[in-house]
């Protein structure tokens, strides 16, 4: 039976709640998680297949050429290296593997053909599902990757539309909306979320979740900002463990039938409460390293799953 999500007004009240109301929020979110995905925890992994040198000015990003972060710049990895990374992710327990590339768009014909070869190998020889996050892509490029075996396209909108101009001026958020629509037109599953802790208000956190809900993705990745050297914003310090868990729980209540996946920043902001994301309604983790920051060991990630009484 379909379960409608809560509205923005209730979401804002709950995201700012404390005491018994917050405790009730977690109970509601946990119940919805178990109704949606039972005792499962969905695991994914990524590969930073093309690093640094991005011309965009996203204020939080270590890979922007405008932020002196010292991140290594490298061209797109070859198909063999991408396939090897997918094999490693599968052996670690991930069920999805995303090929991530820096830059506004990874859409040149040579790059798309390299990716198509890698994706065809993964889809044809491994059990793990191939995903990709390649920036703003036109429909024909997405269709080429779909034909090679791509299962899901990932494209975050980063933050609330009302806050977006504060973190990026070289791209309009509407371009991201169009890319998500192109991915759906290509017949791909869609993964779309954002980052919390960039300096946005509670209302803008709800606005981000409402915007994502309206885009109707299959999976919602949630990141908690980890400040990096050279980035133009140093926010993130206001994210206490309780604030993070309330954001997760409100996301579950707003989107009861979506995969809620916790990604970067959980170790920094949640500490010993990492396993509590599942009790707050999450049903997935990104395991291993992130784009430019290291994650915890895969064994620690799997321990968090077991500590919550779940199975990967």
C-alpha positions as CSV (number, residue, x, y, z in Angstrom):
1,X,0.0,0.0,0.0
2,X,1.3,3.4,-0.9
3,X,2.3,5.7,2.0
4,X,2.2,9.4,1.3
5,X,5.1,11.6,2.4
6,X,4.7,14.4,4.9
7,X,4.5,18.0,3.7
8,X,7.1,20.7,3.9
9,X,5.4,22.5,6.9
10,X,5.5,19.3,9.0
11,X,9.0,18.5,7.8
12,X,10.3,21.8,8.9
13,X,8.8,21.4,12.4
14,X,10.3,18.0,12.7
15,X,13.7,18.9,11.5
16,X,13.8,21.5,14.2
17,X,12.2,19.3,16.9
18,X,13.8,18.2,20.2
19,X,12.9,15.9,23.1
20,X,9.9,13.6,22.8
21,X,8.9,14.9,19.4
22,X,12.4,14.1,18.0
23,X,12.2,10.6,19.6
24,X,8.8,10.1,17.9
25,X,10.3,11.2,14.6
26,X,12.9,8.5,14.7
27,X,10.3,5.9,15.6
28,X,8.2,6.8,12.6
29,X,11.2,6.9,10.3
30,X,12.5,3.5,11.4
31,X,9.0,1.9,10.9
32,X,8.9,3.2,7.4
33,X,12.4,2.0,6.6
34,X,11.5,-1.6,7.7
35,X,8.3,-1.5,5.8
36,X,10.1,-0.4,2.7
37,X,13.3,-2.5,2.7
38,X,12.9,-4.9,5.6
39,X,16.2,-5.8,7.2
40,X,18.3,-5.0,4.2
41,X,21.1,-2.4,3.8
42,X,21.9,-1.4,0.2
43,X,25.6,-0.9,-0.4
44,X,27.2,1.0,-3.2
45,X,30.7,2.2,-4.0
46,X,32.2,4.8,-6.4
47,X,35.4,5.4,-8.4
48,X,36.8,8.9,-8.9
49,X,37.6,8.0,-12.6
50,X,38.5,11.6,-13.7
51,X,39.8,13.9,-11.0
52,X,40.2,17.6,-10.5
53,X,40.5,20.5,-13.0
54,X,36.8,21.3,-13.0
55,X,36.0,24.8,-14.4
56,X,32.8,25.1,-12.3
57,X,33.1,27.3,-9.2
58,X,31.2,25.2,-6.6
59,X,32.3,26.7,-3.3
60,X,32.4,23.4,-1.5
61,X,34.3,21.3,-4.0
62,X,37.9,20.2,-3.8
63,X,37.9,19.4,-7.5
64,X,37.1,22.9,-8.7
65,X,40.1,24.5,-10.4
66,X,39.0,27.7,-8.6
67,X,39.6,26.2,-5.2
68,X,43.3,25.7,-4.4
69,X,42.8,22.4,-2.7
70,X,45.8,20.6,-4.1
71,X,43.7,17.7,-5.4
72,X,45.4,15.7,-8.1
73,X,44.2,16.3,-11.7
74,X,44.0,13.2,-13.9
75,X,42.2,12.3,-17.2
76,X,39.5,9.7,-17.5
77,X,40.8,6.2,-16.4
78,X,40.9,3.5,-19.1
79,X,38.3,0.8,-19.3
80,X,40.5,-1.8,-17.7
81,X,41.1,0.2,-14.6
82,X,37.4,1.0,-14.3
83,X,36.5,-2.6,-14.6
84,X,39.2,-3.6,-11.9
85,X,37.7,-1.0,-9.5
86,X,34.2,-2.5,-10.1
87,X,35.5,-6.0,-9.3
88,X,37.0,-4.7,-6.1
89,X,33.7,-3.0,-5.1
90,X,31.8,-6.2,-5.8
91,X,34.2,-8.2,-3.6
92,X,33.6,-5.7,-0.8
93,X,29.9,-6.3,-0.8
94,X,28.6,-3.4,-2.9
95,X,25.7,-4.1,-5.2
96,X,26.2,-0.9,-7.2
97,X,29.3,0.8,-8.6
98,X,29.3,4.3,-9.9
99,X,31.9,5.8,-12.3
100,X,32.3,9.4,-11.3
101,X,34.1,12.1,-13.4
102,X,34.9,15.7,-12.5
103,X,33.9,18.6,-14.7
104,X,30.8,20.2,-16.1
105,X,30.3,17.3,-18.6
106,X,32.1,14.1,-19.6
107,X,30.5,14.0,-23.0
108,X,33.2,14.0,-25.6
109,X,32.9,11.1,-28.0
110,X,36.2,9.4,-26.9
111,X,35.3,9.6,-23.3
112,X,31.8,8.2,-23.8
113,X,33.2,5.3,-25.9
114,X,35.8,4.5,-23.1
115,X,33.0,4.5,-20.6
116,X,30.8,2.4,-22.8
117,X,33.5,-0.3,-23.1
118,X,33.9,-0.3,-19.3
119,X,30.2,-0.4,-18.6
120,X,29.7,-3.2,-21.1
121,X,32.4,-5.2,-19.4
122,X,30.9,-4.7,-15.9
123,X,27.3,-5.4,-17.0
124,X,28.4,-8.5,-19.0
125,X,30.9,-10.1,-16.5
126,X,30.0,-8.9,-13.0
127,X,26.9,-9.0,-10.8
128,X,27.4,-5.5,-9.5
129,X,25.2,-2.9,-11.3
130,X,27.0,-0.1,-13.3
131,X,26.1,3.5,-12.5
132,X,27.6,6.8,-13.6
133,X,27.9,10.4,-12.5
134,X,29.3,12.4,-15.4
135,X,27.8,15.9,-15.0
136,X,25.5,17.5,-17.5
137,X,24.9,15.0,-20.3
138,X,22.8,15.2,-23.4
139,X,20.2,12.5,-24.2
140,X,22.2,10.9,-26.9
141,X,25.2,10.3,-24.6
142,X,23.0,8.8,-21.9
143,X,21.3,6.5,-24.5
144,X,24.8,5.3,-25.7
145,X,25.7,4.4,-22.1
146,X,22.3,2.8,-21.5
147,X,22.9,0.6,-24.6
148,X,26.2,-0.4,-23.2
149,X,24.6,-1.6,-20.0
150,X,24.4,1.5,-17.7
151,X,21.6,0.9,-15.1
152,X,21.5,4.2,-13.2
153,X,22.5,7.8,-13.6
154,X,23.5,9.9,-10.6
155,X,23.3,13.6,-10.6
156,X,23.0,15.6,-7.3
157,X,21.4,19.1,-7.3
158,X,23.7,19.8,-4.3
159,X,21.4,22.2,-2.3
160,X,18.1,24.1,-2.3
161,X,17.3,26.2,-5.3
162,X,17.1,29.3,-3.2
163,X,20.6,28.7,-1.8
164,X,22.2,27.4,-5.0
165,X,23.5,30.8,-6.3
166,X,25.5,31.1,-3.0
167,X,27.5,28.0,-3.8
168,X,27.7,27.9,-7.7
169,X,27.5,30.7,-10.3
170,X,28.8,28.9,-13.3
171,X,25.9,26.6,-13.8
172,X,22.2,27.0,-13.2
173,X,20.3,24.4,-11.2
174,X,17.8,24.1,-14.0
175,X,20.6,22.4,-16.1
176,X,20.7,19.7,-13.5
177,X,16.9,19.3,-13.6
178,X,17.2,18.9,-17.4
179,X,19.9,16.2,-17.1
180,X,17.8,14.2,-14.6
181,X,14.9,14.4,-17.1
182,X,17.2,13.2,-19.9
183,X,18.3,10.3,-17.8
184,X,14.7,9.3,-17.2
185,X,13.9,9.7,-21.0
186,X,16.8,7.4,-21.7
187,X,15.2,4.7,-19.5
188,X,17.7,4.9,-16.7
189,X,17.1,4.6,-13.0
190,X,17.9,8.0,-11.4
191,X,19.9,8.8,-8.2
192,X,19.6,12.4,-7.0
193,X,20.3,14.1,-3.6
194,X,22.6,16.7,-2.2
195,X,24.8,18.0,0.6
196,X,23.8,19.3,4.0
197,X,25.9,21.7,6.1
198,X,26.9,24.2,3.5
199,X,25.5,27.1,5.5
200,X,21.9,26.6,4.5
201,X,19.0,27.2,6.9
202,X,16.6,24.5,8.2
203,X,14.0,25.7,5.8
204,X,16.4,25.3,2.9
205,X,17.2,21.8,4.0
206,X,13.6,21.0,3.7
207,X,13.5,22.8,0.4
208,X,16.3,20.6,-0.9
209,X,14.4,17.5,0.1
210,X,11.2,18.8,-1.4
211,X,12.9,19.6,-4.7
212,X,14.5,16.1,-4.8
213,X,11.1,14.5,-4.0
214,X,9.5,16.4,-6.9
215,X,12.3,15.1,-9.2
216,X,11.1,11.6,-8.3
217,X,14.5,9.7,-8.2
218,X,14.8,6.0,-7.3
219,X,17.6,6.6,-4.8
220,X,18.5,9.6,-2.7
221,X,22.1,10.0,-1.6
222,X,22.6,12.3,1.4
223,X,26.0,13.9,2.1
224,X,27.1,15.9,5.2
225,X,29.7,18.5,4.2
226,X,33.3,17.8,5.1
227,X,35.3,21.0,4.8
228,X,38.4,20.6,2.6
229,X,41.5,22.7,2.3
230,X,41.2,25.4,-0.3
231,X,37.4,25.3,-0.4
232,X,35.7,28.8,-0.3
233,X,33.3,27.8,2.5
234,X,34.2,26.3,5.8
235,X,30.6,25.4,7.0
236,X,29.6,22.1,8.4
237,X,30.4,22.8,12.0
238,X,26.7,23.2,12.9
239,X,25.9,19.6,12.0
240,X,25.7,17.7,15.3
241,X,24.9,14.0,15.2
242,X,21.3,14.8,16.3
243,X,20.9,17.3,13.4
244,X,22.2,14.8,10.9
245,X,19.9,12.0,12.2
246,X,16.9,14.3,12.1
247,X,17.6,15.3,8.5
248,X,17.8,11.6,7.6
249,X,14.5,10.8,9.4
250,X,12.7,13.7,7.8
251,X,13.9,12.6,4.3
252,X,12.4,9.1,5.0
253,X,9.1,10.6,6.1
254,X,9.0,12.8,3.0
255,X,10.0,10.0,0.7
256,X,8.8,6.7,2.2
257,X,9.4,4.6,-0.9
258,X,12.8,5.8,-2.0
259,X,16.3,4.4,-1.2
260,X,17.8,6.7,1.3
261,X,21.6,6.3,1.1
262,X,24.1,7.9,3.5
263,X,27.4,8.9,1.8
264,X,30.1,11.4,2.7
265,X,30.6,13.0,6.1
266,X,28.9,10.3,8.3
267,X,32.1,9.4,10.1
268,X,33.0,13.1,10.8
269,X,29.5,14.2,11.9
270,X,28.1,11.0,13.4
271,X,31.1,9.5,15.2
272,X,30.0,6.5,17.3
273,X,26.3,7.0,16.1
274,X,27.0,5.9,12.5
275,X,24.8,2.8,12.8
276,X,22.0,5.0,14.1
277,X,21.3,6.3,10.5
278,X,19.4,3.0,9.9
279,X,17.2,3.7,13.0
280,X,16.6,7.1,11.6
281,X,15.3,5.6,8.3
282,X,18.2,5.2,6.0
283,X,18.5,1.9,4.1
284,X,21.8,2.2,2.4
285,X,25.5,3.3,2.6
286,X,28.2,4.3,0.3
287,X,31.2,2.1,1.4
288,X,34.9,2.7,0.9
289,X,36.4,6.0,-0.1
290,X,34.6,9.0,-1.5
291,X,35.7,11.4,-4.3
292,X,38.5,13.3,-2.6
293,X,38.2,12.3,1.1
294,X,38.8,8.8,2.5
295,X,36.0,6.8,3.9
296,X,36.3,4.3,6.7
297,X,37.4,0.8,6.0
298,X,34.9,-1.5,4.4
299,X,35.0,-3.7,7.5
300,X,33.9,-0.7,9.6
301,X,31.1,0.0,7.2
302,X,29.9,-3.6,7.3
303,X,30.1,-3.5,11.1
304,X,27.7,-0.5,11.2
305,X,25.3,-2.6,9.1
306,X,25.5,-5.6,11.5
307,X,25.3,-3.3,14.6
308,X,22.0,-2.1,13.3
309,X,20.7,-5.7,12.9
310,X,20.7,-5.5,9.2
311,X,22.1,-7.6,6.4
312,X,23.9,-6.2,3.3
